[in-house]
Amino acid sequence: MGNVSNWYFRIAMCWILAGITLGLVMAGSHNYAMTPVHAHINLLGWVSMSLFAFFYRLWPAAAATKLAKIQFWTYVPAHFVQMVTLAMVIGGNPGIEPVLAIASSVVGAAFVMFVLNAWKHTATPAVAMQPLGTAAGD
């Protein structure tokens, strides 16, 4: 899988582009029905994934755990399904709401995984960040 921190941040950047695009479409059309989707994309996509990325960058021991990988592979697809189904429910398809509820529950479970991992690893200090353009050990 590679570096979980890098993957979280790359995916977060995709979510902020999606959130900005949705915001611009809503503003251009003067139709703000998808505001809850916009807010969830920005908070759970951009902000939360960026925070996961930075945490795992500062605590590489936490990023190296099996729990970090499970949390990543739980959170990322469940969040995507959550955003799609939230848009569908707001768009007038209430029949998809049970899928939204399941996806939201899975996202919540992934947050619990993150909290457990972070709680365990914050008993030790974070790794000092390296200046830009240098690698650790140089």
Backbone as CSV, one residue per row, in Angstrom:
resi,resn,N_x,N_y,N_z,CA_x,CA_y,CA_z,C_x,C_y,C_z
1,MET,0.823,-1.196,0.000,0.000,0.000,0.000,0.864,1.255,0.000
2,GLY,2.028,1.184,0.569,2.860,2.376,0.635,2.572,3.175,1.888
3,ASN,2.876,4.434,1.860,2.755,5.310,3.012,1.302,5.761,3.195
4,VAL,0.683,5.333,4.297,-0.719,5.664,4.557,-0.919,7.176,4.654
5,SER,0.071,7.882,5.173,-0.021,9.338,5.274,-0.136,9.972,3.892
6,ASN,0.715,9.551,2.973,0.662,10.108,1.612,-0.674,9.827,0.946
7,TRP,-1.167,8.597,1.096,-2.437,8.247,0.460,-3.593,9.052,1.032
8,TYR,-3.624,9.194,2.352,-4.691,10.009,2.942,-4.641,11.435,2.412
9,PHE,-3.451,12.012,2.330,-3.381,13.410,1.887,-3.737,13.545,0.412
10,ARG,-3.317,12.617,-0.412,-3.676,12.670,-1.836,-5.181,12.566,-2.035
11,ILE,-5.804,11.662,-1.300,-7.260,11.511,-1.410,-7.956,12.751,-0.850
12,ALA,-7.431,13.320,0.227,-7.999,14.552,0.797,-7.990,15.669,-0.240
13,MET,-6.906,15.763,-0.998,-6.839,16.810,-2.026,-7.897,16.599,-3.104
14,CYS,-8.182,15.352,-3.433,-9.265,15.078,-4.398,-10.604,15.521,-3.829
15,TRP,-10.808,15.269,-2.524,-12.074,15.667,-1.906,-12.238,17.178,-1.852
16,ILE,-11.173,17.921,-1.595,-11.351,19.379,-1.554,-11.673,19.910,-2.945
17,LEU,-11.089,19.310,-3.967,-11.449,19.724,-5.336,-12.916,19.409,-5.624
18,ALA,-13.384,18.253,-5.164,-14.803,17.900,-5.339,-15.696,18.862,-4.556
19,GLY,-15.293,19.191,-3.331,-16.084,20.111,-2.515,-16.154,21.506,-3.106
20,ILE,-15.032,21.991,-3.609,-15.010,23.316,-4.245,-15.866,23.306,-5.506
21,THR,-15.739,22.253,-6.286,-16.532,22.144,-7.513,-18.021,22.137,-7.196
22,LEU,-18.423,21.340,-6.217,-19.834,21.300,-5.835,-20.293,22.671,-5.337
23,GLY,-19.476,23.340,-4.563,-19.828,24.683,-4.084,-20.009,25.667,-5.218
24,LEU,-19.117,25.608,-6.203,-19.239,26.507,-7.358,-20.486,26.198,-8.193
25,VAL,-20.781,24.912,-8.360,-21.990,24.521,-9.107,-23.240,25.018,-8.374
26,MET,-23.264,24.849,-7.058,-24.420,25.327,-6.290,-24.556,26.849,-6.400
27,ALA,-23.442,27.550,-6.286,-23.494,29.016,-6.367,-23.932,29.468,-7.751
28,GLY,-23.411,28.816,-8.783,-23.765,29.187,-10.152,-25.216,28.921,-10.493
29,SER,-25.772,27.872,-9.902,-27.158,27.513,-10.200,-28.153,28.110,-9.202
30,HIS,-27.637,28.699,-8.132,-28.472,29.224,-7.042,-29.352,28.141,-6.447
31,ASN,-28.861,26.913,-6.495,-29.564,25.768,-5.911,-28.641,25.191,-4.842
32,TYR,-28.989,25.383,-3.597,-28.143,24.987,-2.479,-28.647,23.726,-1.777
33,ALA,-29.406,22.922,-2.481,-29.960,21.706,-1.884,-28.866,20.746,-1.429
34,MET,-27.736,20.752,-2.110,-26.654,19.816,-1.784,-25.673,20.370,-0.743
35,THR,-26.074,21.412,-0.027,-25.193,21.982,1.001,-24.733,20.942,2.021
36,PRO,-25.597,20.031,2.496,-25.104,19.017,3.441,-24.015,18.113,2.827
37,VAL,-24.152,17.802,1.562,-23.133,16.986,0.893,-21.835,17.780,0.804
38,HIS,-21.943,19.036,0.414,-20.783,19.926,0.322,-20.055,19.990,1.673
39,ALA,-20.807,20.170,2.742,-20.206,20.269,4.078,-19.536,18.954,4.484
40,HIS,-20.186,17.841,4.212,-19.613,16.540,4.569,-18.387,16.206,3.723
41,ILE,-18.418,16.572,2.463,-17.239,16.360,1.612,-16.056,17.140,2.177
42,ASN,-16.297,18.386,2.537,-15.196,19.218,3.037,-14.711,18.771,4.411
43,LEU,-15.618,18.413,5.295,-15.214,18.040,6.648,-14.668,16.613,6.714
44,LEU,-15.425,15.654,6.222,-14.994,14.256,6.328,-13.991,13.863,5.252
45,GLY,-14.021,14.567,4.122,-13.073,14.273,3.054,-11.798,15.061,3.205
46,TRP,-11.882,16.365,3.088,-10.684,17.219,3.133,-10.087,17.319,4.541
47,VAL,-10.864,17.754,5.502,-10.314,18.034,6.828,-9.912,16.756,7.560
48,SER,-10.827,15.811,7.680,-10.515,14.600,8.444,-9.378,13.804,7.810
49,MET,-9.421,13.628,6.503,-8.351,12.866,5.864,-7.016,13.592,5.946
50,SER,-7.029,14.911,5.877,-5.783,15.666,6.057,-5.243,15.487,7.474
51,LEU,-6.134,15.516,8.451,-5.693,15.300,9.835,-5.155,13.884,10.026
52,PHE,-5.810,12.894,9.431,-5.268,11.529,9.482,-3.865,11.511,8.878
53,ALA,-3.709,12.152,7.723,-2.412,12.168,7.028,-1.332,12.786,7.909
54,PHE,-1.623,13.934,8.488,-0.614,14.610,9.305,-0.316,13.834,10.583
55,PHE,-1.340,13.241,11.190,-1.087,12.418,12.377,-0.161,11.261,12.023
56,TYR,-0.487,10.543,10.972,0.327,9.386,10.607,1.727,9.791,10.146
57,ARG,1.895,11.007,9.644,3.226,11.491,9.293,4.044,11.749,10.562
58,LEU,3.377,12.299,11.585,4.080,12.626,12.824,4.309,11.413,13.723
59,TRP,3.456,10.421,13.619,3.596,9.195,14.401,3.711,8.004,13.443
60,PRO,4.861,7.834,12.805,5.017,6.747,11.830,4.820,5.353,12.434
61,ALA,5.067,5.195,13.723,4.816,3.900,14.352,3.321,3.566,14.302
62,ALA,2.473,4.567,14.456,1.024,4.355,14.357,0.630,4.021,12.924
63,ALA,1.274,4.674,11.963,0.972,4.428,10.546,1.378,3.027,10.120
64,ALA,2.370,2.453,10.796,2.875,1.134,10.427,2.031,-0.007,10.978
65,THR,1.028,0.309,11.772,0.232,-0.749,12.390,-0.795,-1.326,11.418
66,LYS,-1.205,-2.539,11.729,-2.274,-3.172,10.948,-3.576,-2.385,11.104
67,LEU,-3.798,-1.833,12.306,-5.015,-1.057,12.552,-5.092,0.164,11.637
68,ALA,-3.960,0.824,11.373,-3.953,1.983,10.473,-4.385,1.575,9.070
69,LYS,-3.907,0.438,8.611,-4.281,-0.039,7.279,-5.762,-0.414,7.229
70,ILE,-6.229,-1.105,8.273,-7.652,-1.482,8.320,-8.513,-0.216,8.360
71,GLN,-8.092,0.759,9.155,-8.847,2.011,9.252,-8.904,2.711,7.888
72,PHE,-7.778,2.749,7.187,-7.734,3.368,5.862,-8.711,2.675,4.910
73,TRP,-8.619,1.349,4.828,-9.443,0.595,3.883,-10.902,0.498,4.324
74,THR,-11.184,0.887,5.545,-12.570,0.989,6.015,-13.106,2.388,5.721
75,TYR,-12.327,3.396,6.096,-12.789,4.780,6.003,-12.958,5.258,4.561
76,VAL,-11.958,5.053,3.746,-11.960,5.644,2.394,-13.151,5.163,1.555
77,PRO,-13.364,3.854,1.398,-14.536,3.454,0.582,-15.869,3.786,1.246
78,ALA,-15.947,3.657,2.578,-17.217,3.956,3.257,-17.566,5.434,3.126
79,HIS,-16.562,6.303,3.212,-16.825,7.737,3.051,-17.326,8.031,1.636
80,PHE,-16.732,7.399,0.638,-17.185,7.601,-0.743,-18.655,7.182,-0.888
81,VAL,-18.978,5.993,-0.384,-20.370,5.510,-0.457,-21.285,6.445,0.318
82,GLN,-20.820,6.910,1.463,-21.620,7.833,2.267,-21.947,9.113,1.494
83,MET,-20.976,9.684,0.793,-21.206,10.929,0.066,-22.156,10.712,-1.114
84,VAL,-21.955,9.616,-1.834,-22.823,9.327,-2.981,-24.259,9.100,-2.519
85,THR,-24.436,8.296,-1.478,-25.798,7.994,-1.025,-26.443,9.195,-0.335
86,LEU,-25.656,10.032,0.341,-26.220,11.261,0.911,-26.755,12.157,-0.202
87,ALA,-25.987,12.288,-1.280,-26.453,13.083,-2.424,-27.726,12.484,-3.023
88,MET,-27.788,11.155,-3.078,-28.978,10.502,-3.633,-30.197,10.739,-2.745
89,VAL,-30.028,10.644,-1.430,-31.153,10.883,-0.514,-31.633,12.329,-0.642
90,ILE,-30.699,13.272,-0.628,-31.076,14.686,-0.751,-31.691,14.956,-2.123
91,GLY,-31.238,14.222,-3.129,-31.766,14.381,-4.477,-33.138,13.753,-4.686
92,GLY,-33.683,13.127,-3.656,-35.044,12.613,-3.765,-35.163,11.106,-3.843
93,ASN,-34.142,10.366,-3.438,-34.199,8.908,-3.462,-34.117,8.378,-2.028
94,PRO,-35.216,8.435,-1.287,-35.170,8.002,0.112,-34.955,6.498,0.278
95,GLY,-35.158,5.732,-0.757,-34.984,4.285,-0.682,-33.547,3.859,-0.427
96,ILE,-32.598,4.736,-0.711,-31.180,4.420,-0.526,-30.722,4.722,0.905
97,GLU,-31.603,5.285,1.715,-31.227,5.691,3.071,-30.642,4.563,3.926
98,PRO,-31.110,3.320,3.829,-30.452,2.262,4.611,-28.969,2.067,4.247
99,VAL,-28.633,2.242,2.982,-27.226,2.140,2.573,-26.434,3.307,3.166
100,LEU,-27.036,4.492,3.162,-26.407,5.660,3.782,-26.167,5.403,5.266
101,ALA,-27.132,4.821,5.935,-26.992,4.539,7.371,-25.848,3.554,7.627
102,ILE,-25.741,2.547,6.798,-24.657,1.565,6.959,-23.307,2.225,6.695
103,ALA,-23.214,2.976,5.601,-21.951,3.652,5.271,-21.556,4.618,6.380
104,SER,-22.512,5.360,6.919,-22.228,6.293,8.005,-21.746,5.562,9.254
105,SER,-22.335,4.425,9.531,-21.903,3.619,10.681,-20.485,3.095,10.488
106,VAL,-20.163,2.697,9.272,-18.810,2.213,8.978,-17.797,3.353,9.101
107,VAL,-18.157,4.546,8.629,-17.286,5.716,8.807,-17.077,5.967,10.304
108,GLY,-18.132,5.878,11.085,-18.006,6.047,12.535,-17.089,5.008,13.152
109,ALA,-17.201,3.764,12.712,-16.328,2.705,13.217,-14.868,2.973,12.850
110,ALA,-14.647,3.496,11.652,-13.280,3.832,11.237,-12.702,4.951,12.099
111,PHE,-13.548,5.900,12.503,-13.078,6.952,13.415,-12.694,6.353,14.765
112,VAL,-13.465,5.382,15.243,-13.119,4.715,16.503,-11.754,4.027,16.366
113,MET,-11.520,3.369,15.230,-10.217,2.743,14.989,-9.096,3.770,15.051
114,PHE,-9.324,4.915,14.413,-8.313,5.971,14.433,-8.051,6.450,15.855
115,VAL,-9.105,6.693,16.612,-8.957,7.176,17.989,-8.168,6.162,18.817
116,LEU,-8.479,4.880,18.685,-7.751,3.854,19.437,-6.272,3.852,19.070
117,ASN,-5.987,3.909,17.790,-4.606,3.913,17.326,-3.879,5.173,17.792
118,ALA,-4.523,6.320,17.647,-3.909,7.584,18.042,-3.704,7.635,19.555
119,TRP,-4.686,7.175,20.301,-4.579,7.192,21.757,-3.374,6.367,22.210
120,LYS,-3.231,5.203,21.619,-2.125,4.319,21.984,-0.770,4.957,21.659
121,HIS,-0.663,5.581,20.509,0.634,6.066,20.039,0.984,7.476,20.507
122,THR,0.032,8.211,21.033,0.375,9.558,21.508,0.957,9.529,22.916
123,ALA,1.134,8.355,23.479,1.853,8.248,24.748,3.340,8.545,24.530
124,THR,3.783,8.462,23.272,5.173,8.791,22.929,5.176,10.078,22.117
125,PRO,6.268,10.847,22.182,6.328,12.105,21.428,6.279,11.867,19.915
126,ALA,5.821,12.882,19.223,5.804,12.842,17.757,7.233,12.895,17.243
127,VAL,7.406,12.433,16.009,8.700,12.507,15.342,8.922,13.944,14.902
128,ALA,10.134,14.450,15.091,10.445,15.810,14.641,10.313,15.878,13.125
129,MET,9.652,16.906,12.655,9.476,17.063,11.209,10.777,17.523,10.580
130,GLN,11.068,17.002,9.409,12.270,17.366,8.675,12.006,18.615,7.847
131,PRO,12.988,19.505,7.713,12.806,20.674,6.841,12.521,20.231,5.408
132,LEU,11.811,21.056,4.679,11.506,20.732,3.285,12.788,20.512,2.504
133,GLY,12.776,19.534,1.630,13.917,19.266,0.766,14.964,18.377,1.404
134,THR,14.696,17.885,2.616,15.643,16.965,3.240,14.937,15.678,3.588
135,ALA,15.697,14.631,3.680,15.145,13.343,4.073,15.671,13.002,5.460
136,ALA,14.920,12.212,6.177,15.372,11.789,7.496,16.683,11.045,7.371
137,GLY,17.595,11.347,8.234,18.883,10.667,8.226,19.931,11.342,7.376
138,ASP,19.602,12.443,6.696,20.599,13.148,5.875,21.555,13.920,6.741
